[in-house]
Amino acid sequence: MPEQIALTIDQAAEIWQCSRPTIYAAIKRGDIRKFKIGRLTRVPAADVYALLGGRADEITSLNGGAS
């Protein structure tokens, strides 16, 4: 089965264990990219997992300090 290369906002939030607004804040800050497929918004899975690997402290700060 092929590896998933694009995630929905909800999937990204589930991986980060955060809210949808946290994902949108990361997009706005340029921490992760987004792209549209018609009306659907997707984020590259590589961006989501890269932040988990090296910059988890920034995810916490984006989420207002909540874990």
Rosetta blueprint (number, residue, H / E / L):
1 M L
2 P L
3 E L
4 Q L
5 I L
6 A E
7 L E
8 T L
9 I H
10 D H
11 Q H
12 A H
13 A H
14 E H
15 I H
16 W H
17 Q L
18 C L
19 S L
20 R H
21 P H
22 T H
23 I H
24 Y H
25 A H
26 A H
27 I H
28 K H
29 R H
30 G L
31 D L
32 I L
33 R L
34 K L
35 F E
36 K E
37 I E
38 G L
39 R L
40 L E
41 T E
42 R E
43 V E
44 P E
45 A H
46 A H
47 D H
48 V H
49 Y H
50 A H
51 L H
52 L H
53 G H
54 G H
55 R L
56 A H
57 D H
58 E H
59 I H
60 T H
61 S H
62 L H
63 N L
64 G L
65 G L
66 A L
67 S L
